[in-house]
């Protein structure tokens, strides 16, 4: 025996995934047995938990033997070797698939109700099951997740046969396991308690994760109308949020920026709302002149703020700006407008100098965060700070370079930003 139960297995597995902490991660458990394992992983990573709905296609006269698997989005994976060895016909496969797809639809209704699946586009998806035997279900899960837009897939299981990553055939970008025994008969042989997981337990796992993260009143992809343009964004507003922070990304980046998303999740955990959006359309971003047009970007930020103010139940909340790199200049430029009502501004590795003479007109309390190993930007921020007339502070994060890629540095940015916005909202 390796594990007392699925909770114990999840805790041991989470220890193998600690390097993902602080990244833009969503954890997906395979119902039903994989969800209690996934809950422990999600808790350890501070990540949202959802289900990844796939169903094994069992051989008709030997259901425990997988001849394939299906998943959401009409994904189907077949094991040709099993089909040849068992002689299962196409008609038999179709009949089993029809039955399993009906169950898949019922499970989606049961587990999610009217709640949409977790947003995966551009994120790291950690797919978790309680073990891996043939790999057919895991293979289908990876394909489902990839089809839903995940940028990176980590397939993680407590136990699997030796050499199991080869069975996945590159469908996952990374694999993780706690034990890989040479003798492998069935997953249950490695658990002291491998009793069936009930739907009620799956629902309880999902509910606990939502409660721990602060169930969001809003968590949605949005379209922000700016004149004739529609800008894509992602809005998260936790229940009882004191305000919403709008993100102004740096040159060449977008709402999918993993660093901005990581900071946004830190703010969400602190009970603050966030709006990450594309300041430019794809066509506009192709013109590098637009990418560095601070006045244009500031105007987009101001318009997005006005749009946010018109959203039901959100419009009365305070707003703040988080600007990264050149986006910091846009945030400060927008905050300098006499009509701006922004309550606070945070700059990460920013170029406030690009806001030029507008700096003296900024009234919102401003926090400048710079990496200690980014001397040029440190100097630019020190010069800009001398021009600010508002409440302000400059914090240098030791050991951090411009992108804050060093361990713990981006987490420090999230902590500082959450404290600044929390104090000034």
N, C-alpha and C positions, 0 to 999 in steps of 0.2 A: 504494500500500500504506500502511495506517495501522499495522498490527500485525505483529510478527514471528510470534507464535503466540498461542494462547489465554492462556498465562501472562502474556505481555506485555500483552494486552488487559485481563486481570483487574487487573493493577497500575494501568494507566491509569484504569480504571473506578473502582477503589477510591478514587483521589484525589478523585473527584467526590462521594464518599459520606462524607467524613470527618466531616461534621456529625452523623452517626448514632452516632459513637463514644460509648460510655458509656451508651447507651440500651438498653432491653430488646429486643435484636434477634436474630432468627434468619435465617440466609441460606439460601435454597433455590435450588439449581441445577437447571436443566432438563437431564436426561440426553439424550444423553451429553455433547455438546459444551459445554453451559453449565456443567457441574460444575467443570472446571479453571479457568474464569473465576471462578466463585463461590468457589472455594477461596481465591483471592487476596483477594477482597473480605472473606470471613470472617476471614482472618488479619489483615487490616488493621484490622478493627473489633473483633477479639477476640471474635468471635461463634461460636456453634455452626453447623455446616454440615449440611444434609440435602438430599435430593433432592425435587423436586416432579414427580410422575409424571404426565405428559400425553403424548398421542400424536397426531401429525398424521393427519388423514384425507385421504389423497391421492386424486386423481381416478383411477379404475381404469386408464385408458389413458394417463395422464400423472401418475404417482405423486408427482413432485416438486412438482406444483401442489396446494396445500392447498384442499380444499373445506370444511374444518372441522377440529376437534380434539376429543379426549375427555380426561377426567382422572379421578382417583380420586373416589369418591363419586357415580358415574353422571353426572358433568358432561359435557355435549356442547354444542359451539358450532359452528354451520354458517354458511358464507359463502353467502348466498342469491344474490349476484351470480355467483359461480363456478358454482353449481348451474344457474342459468338459462343461462349462456353455454355450458356443456359438455353440458347435457341429461342429466345423471346422474339416474337414477331412484331412488326411495325404496328399492327392493330392492337396488340397487347400494350405496347408502349403508349400509344395514343389514349387507350382507356385509362391507364394508370395516371397519365398526365392530366387528363380531364378531371379526374377525381381530386388530384392534388391541387390543381389550380383553383377549384372551388373552395378548398380548405384554405388556400393562400389568401383568397379574397375575404373570407370570413375572419381570418386572423388579423388582417389589416384593419378591418372594422372593429374588431375586439380590442386590439392593442392601442390603436390611434384614435378611433372615433372620427371626429371631424378635424383633428389636428394634422397638419401636413407633415410629411417625413422631414427629418433634420436636413438642413441645408449642407450639401457636401461640396459644392463647386469651389474649386481652388483650395480645399482643405486636406488635411491628413486624416484619413479614415482608418481607425484601428478596428479590424474585424475580429471578433472574439467568439470562440466556441469552447465547450467543456472538454474537448479532445478532438483528435483527427484520426480517422481510420482509413477509409478509401480515398478521402480528399475530394470526392465529387461535390458534396455540399459546399465545402469551402471554396472550391473552384467557381461554382455558380455565384457564391456570395461576392467574390472578388470582381467578377464580371458585372454583376448588378451595380456594385459600388462605383466601378469605373464608368459605367454608362451614365451614372448620376452625376458625374463631373468631378469626382475626387482627384486631387492632384497627386496624391501619394497614398498607397495602400500598405498597411502593416497587418499581416495576418498573425494572430497570436493565439496560442492554445497551451493549456497546462501540460498536456502529454500527447505524443505522436510517435509513430514508428521511426526508427533510425533512418536517416536519409530522406525524411518526408518532404523537405522543400522542393526536391526534384519532381514530386507528384504535382506541384502547383504550376510548374512549367513557366515561371516568370510572370504569372498573373498578379502576384504581389511584389511590391518593391522591396519589402523587408519581411522576414519571418522571425517569430520568437516563440520559444517553448521553454518549459522548466525541465522536463525529462523526455528523453528519446530512447526508450528501452529497445534492446535487440529483440527480445521476445514480446510480441504484442498480439494478443488475441482479441481483446475488446476493451473499449475505453473504461468500462465499469470495473475492470479488474484492478485499477489503480486508485479507486475511491473506496473508503470505508462506508460512506453513505452515498449511493448513486441512485436514490429513489427518484421517481419521475417528478419533474417540475410542473406545477399546475399553472394555469393561466393567471390565477389570482396572484401567484408569486411574481410572475412577470410584470403584471400591472403594478404591484407594490414596489418592485425595483425601480420602475420608470417614475413612479410618483415620488419616491424618496429622492431620486436624483434631481427632479424638478424642484422639490422643496429645498434641498441643500443648496442649489444654485440660485434660488429665488425665482419662482415661476414667473416667466415674462408675461406682462400684459400684452406686449407686442413683440413679435419676432418674425419679421417678414421681409421679403424682397419688395422694393418699392420702385416707382418711376417718378422722378422729380421733373415737373414741367418748368422749363426755362425758355421762355419765348416760344419758338417753334421746335425746340429740342426737348427730348426726353433723356434724362440722365439716370442711369441705373444705380440703385443703392440698396443697402441692407440696414434696416432699422430694428434695434432692440431696445425696449424700454421695460425694465423690471417693474414689478408691482411696487408702488410706493416710491418710485424714483424721484429724487430731488431735482433732477435736471437731465439734459441731454447734451452730449459732447459731439460736435460735428468734426470729422477728420478731413484735413487738407493734406493729401499725400504729396510726396516729393516727385521730382522729374522722373518720367519713365515708369512710374508706379500707378496703381489703381486701387479700387476698393478691395482687391484680392491681396494686397500687400500683407505677407505673413507677419511682419513686425507690427504693423498697425492693428491687425486683427488680434494679435496676442495682447497688446495694450488694451484694446477694446474689451476683451474678455476679462481682463483685470478690473476694468471700470464696471463692467456688468456685475461681477462678483461683489463689488463694493456698493451695489445698489444704484448705479448710474446708468442712464440710457446712452446709446451710441448710434450715430448715423455715419456709416462709411459709404461714400458714393464717388462716382467718377466725375471729376470736374470737367472733363472733356469727353466728347464722343470719340469713337475709334478713328474716324476720319480726321478730326481735329488734332488728335494726339500724334498722328503721322507727320504733322508739321511741327518741327522742333521749335519754331518760333512761338507757337502757342504754349508749349510746355514751360517756357520761361517768361511768359507774359503775366507778370504778377498782378497787374490791374485787372486783366481778364479773369484770372483765377479767383481773385478776391470778389469780383462781381458775382461769379458763380456761387461762391460760398455764401454771400449775402442773400442771394436769391433762394438758395436751399434753406437758409435760416427762415426766410419769409414763408416758404412752403411748409416747413415744419410747424411754424406758428399757426397755420390754418388746419392742422390735423386734429380731429376730434379727440378730446381727452389728453392731448399732449401739448397743445398750443399754450397753455398757461405755465408750462415748466420753464425754468431758467435754461439758458443755453451757454455752452462754452466751446472753444475752438482748440483742437489739438493739431498742430502743424509739424510735419516732418520734413527736414531738409529744405528745399525751396518752398514747400507748402507752408512752412512757418512764416515766410514773408507774406504769403497770401492771407494767412490768418490774421497777422498783425495789421495789414493794410485794411482788411474788412473791419477789424475792430476799431480802426481809427476814424471811421465814418461817424459824424456827429449823431446820426440817427441810430447807430448800432446799440443794441441792448445786451450784448454779450457780457456774461458775468465774470469770465476768467479765460485766460489763454495759456496754453502750455506748448512749448517748442522743444522738439527732440532733435538734437543734432542739426539745428536749424540754421538758415541763412537770413537772419533778421535784417542784415545790412541791405538786402534787396528791397526792403520796404522803404528804404531811403528816408526822405524828409517826413514821411508819415508817422514815424516812430514817436515823435514828440506829442502827437495827437491821440495816441492810444490811452484810453481811460481804464480799461479792464485790467485787473491784477494779472501780471504776467510772470510765468515761471520759465526760465531758460535752462534746459538740461543739455549738457555737452559731455562727450567722452573725454577722459583724461589723456588718452592717446590720440587726440584729434587736435593738435596744436593750432592749426590754421583757423579752424572753426571756433576754438576757444577764444582766440584773439578777436575774431569778428563779433562774437557774442559779447565780449567785454566792451568793445567799442559801442555796440548797439545799446547795451545796458546803460551806458552813460547818457544816451539820448532819450531814454524813456523817462517820462514824468509821472507815470502811474506807480502804484505799489508793484514792486518787482523783486525777483530773487534769481541768482545764477547758481546752479548746482552742477558741480563737475563730478562725474561718476568715475572713480578710479578704475584703471585697467580697461576702459571701454574705448573702442575705436569708433569711427564715424557711424557704422551701421549697428553698433551695440550687439555684435554677434558673440561676444565672449560670455561664458557661462555666468548666469546670474545678473548680467548687466541690464538686459531688457526687462527682467522682473523688477529691478530697481526703478526703472523708468515708470512701469505701471504703478508701483507703490507711490512714487512721488506725485504722479499725475492724479491718482485717486485722492490723495491727501489734499492737493491744491484745489481741485474742483469741489471736493467735499466741504472744505473750509469756506469756499467762496460762493457756493450755491445757497 
